[in-house]
Amino acid sequence: MSCVTLNELPPPPLGKTGWPWTGNTQPMPEKMPDGSEWPKISIVTPNYNYDRFLEETIRSVLLQGYPNLEYIIIDGGSTDNSIEIIKKYEPWLTYWVSEPDQGQSNAINKGFKQATGLIFNWLNSDDALMPNALIHLGQIFSLNPDIDWISGGRMIKDEDGTFKEVHLTWQISWPLYSIGLPDFPQEATFFSANIWEKIGGLDETLECGLDVLFFYQVLVLSKIGVFTQAPFSILNIHPEQKTYRLRNIGNQESHEKLVPIIISTYESKFWDRLLRTRFSDIIFQILKLFVVTKAKSKFKVARYNYWNENTNCNNWFLSDFSGV
């Protein structure tokens, strides 16, 4: 799919302004600065009766100005206005379907079976992408063919539409990543198609912990992971959010399925218990001292060269990670 401009899309609903309603990103050239193809990015949006947010999600993807994008929507048979919204943007979608499914994991797996990109992520229908997210992502991924994931910033948006701070989870949680415990902002963490194929998709028996288990597997199997301060996503905080609605199920899954799988890697529940005590701050400091060497070899940081005045080249570069 080539770049879509604001004038090509249907007009926004009355009263909607700013990104991604009346704001636009600058479309990028068809080729990267070195003449190569932009890496193809495949995004899947699972949806079920979220028409309140869905159009914002769709527009935030289509208006990225990214030249090599495929966008797939898997609807679970919504009974609200979701189908009308999807049809409004159908000309710019790679694929979409609306039919009953077996839940979110099943919908996402179904979507990625249609995907042909090099970079994957799923974007829930109550989340959105930040402007220029995919441009920065494509440029960073092109720096090293062994990159398996890139985790960036997440902008928090309140129910009243107020934007708050950008969360850079990795600056706090990287010691956990170093020992294989995931704490990724899902919608702000993109991964290679190669790592998706190695894992074989999401566990469809999980209702809430699907991303936790998946990113645990990503950490175990990946060669290189990249942290960046680039803001990739917008997380909408609202009462209908799945995390809040199904928190009892999420807690049950954590205790019965996720913790045993992850902690079994370390042959005991020692880490899980210790990281939940008043000694957790001390443990984090110890981890920073003893795992930094491992982190340097597996983790990188993508930084932007603001001093390079040549806007026709890729100004992103990778550096070794040395902790925060």
C-alpha positions, -999 to 999 in steps of 0.1 A, spaced: 0 0 0 14 34 -10 12 64 13 -23 77 20 -29 114 25 -54 132 46 -73 145 15 -78 109 2 -95 96 34 -132 102 43 -136 134 63 -135 130 101 -167 130 122 -179 164 132 -159 180 160 -129 157 157 -96 176 153 -59 170 157 -41 137 151 -53 115 134 -84 135 123 -71 167 108 -34 162 115 -12 146 88 23 132 86 45 139 57 45 110 32 79 95 27 95 88 -7 89 53 -22 125 43 -15 147 47 16 176 73 14 200 46 3 177 35 -26 165 3 -9 130 -7 -3 113 3 30 108 -29 51 72 -40 48 53 -35 81 22 -57 87 -3 -45 114 -33 -65 125 -62 -49 144 -85 -73 162 -119 -57 170 -152 -66 186 -178 -39 193 -152 -11 198 -167 14 174 -161 41 199 -123 39 192 -120 20 160 -120 49 135 -92 67 154 -72 35 154 -76 30 116 -67 66 107 -36 65 129 -23 36 109 -33 48 74 -20 83 79 16 72 89 30 83 55 48 49 53 53 36 18 53 -2 25 25 -10 48 -2 -37 49 -31 -32 73 -54 -61 83 -85 -59 104 -101 -90 120 -135 -83 134 -152 -109 156 -187 -103 143 -194 -69 159 -230 -58 164 -223 -21 168 -212 3 140 -178 -13 136 -185 -28 102 -197 5 88 -165 21 99 -144 -7 84 -162 -4 51 -156 33 50 -119 27 49 -120 -6 29 -101 8 -1 -70 13 19 -71 -20 38 -50 -50 27 -76 -75 41 -105 -75 65 -132 -100 77 -160 -100 101 -170 -134 116 -172 -151 150 -139 -162 164 -125 -178 195 -112 -146 211 -85 -120 207 -56 -144 203 -74 -164 176 -82 -131 158 -46 -120 158 -33 -153 147 -59 -153 119 -47 -119 108 -10 -127 107 -18 -157 84 -27 -130 58 5 -110 65 35 -109 42 56 -82 60 90 -83 76 79 -64 107 47 -73 127 26 -59 155 -10 -60 165 -28 -28 174 -59 -32 195 -89 -12 184 -89 11 214 -52 20 208 -35 42 182 -1 50 166 18 82 172 26 103 141 58 91 123 59 59 144 63 36 114 88 58 96 111 57 127 104 20 131 113 12 95 145 32 96 156 15 129 148 -20 117 169 -14 85 201 -8 106 206 -45 114 190 -77 98 193 -95 131 170 -72 150 141 -92 164 122 -65 183 121 -28 189 103 -13 220 95 24 221 75 49 240 38 48 249 17 80 252 -10 77 278 -44 93 270 -71 98 296 -108 91 290 -114 128 285 -89 129 257 -61 145 276 -26 134 266 -3 127 296 33 116 297 52 92 275 60 60 293 94 44 285 89 11 303 123 -2 293 141 25 313 127 10 345 122 -27 336 153 -36 316 168 -57 344 138 -79 342 143 -83 304 179 -93 311 168 -124 330 140 -132 306 110 -116 324 89 -95 300 74 -61 308 68 -47 274 43 -20 263 26 -43 238 13 -18 212 47 0 213 68 -31 207 72 -44 172 88 -77 163 102 -95 132 81 -119 112 110 -143 117 105 -144 155 67 -147 151 73 -178 129 97 -193 154 71 -189 182 42 -201 161 18 -173 171 -2 -165 203 -14 -191 228 -52 -191 221 -60 -206 255 -50 -172 272 -76 -144 274 -55 -117 291 -19 -129 294 -14 -136 257 11 -108 252 30 -116 284 37 -152 273 45 -141 238 71 -116 248 86 -140 272 91 -163 242 105 -134 222 131 -127 249 142 -163 250 145 -167 212 156 -133 200 192 -123 189 190 -86 192 164 -64 209 164 -26 205 151 1 229 143 36 217 129 68 231 108 73 199 71 74 209 53 47 189 18 44 204 -12 59 222 -28 39 250 -64 50 258 -73 46 294 -111 39 298 -134 17 319 -142 -7 291 -105 -16 287 -100 -53 287 -73 -52 313 -97 -37 338 -128 -56 328 -112 -90 329 -86 -84 357 -99 -114 377 -93 -137 347 -59 -121 341 -49 -127 377 -60 -163 375 -41 -168 342 -10 -153 358 -10 -177 388 -21 -208 370 -3 -206 336 22 -177 331 41 -177 364 48 -215 363 60 -213 327 83 -183 332 96 -192 367 103 -227 356 132 -213 335 149 -205 368 139 -238 385 121 -222 414 97 -195 424 125 -176 441 126 -146 417 89 -142 415 86 -140 453 116 -118 458 106 -93 432 73 -88 450 88 -80 484 101 -48 500 135 -58 488 126 -54 452 144 -20 448 176 -36 461 172 -66 438 169 -42 409 201 -25 418 219 -59 420 205 -69 387 218 -37 371 253 -46 383 254 -83 374 235 -85 341 247 -54 323 273 -75 304 246 -98 291 224 -68 283 252 -52 262 254 -82 239 217 -88 234 202 -53 237 209 -21 217 196 14 219 185 33 188 194 70 190 188 98 166 216 120 153 201 155 156 233 171 146 234 156 111 218 182 88 215 158 59 177 150 60 181 126 30 198 99 50 189 76 79 200 95 109 192 67 133 221 47 147 225 17 171 247 19 202 255 -7 230 231 -7 259 248 0 292 219 4 316 199 35 327 
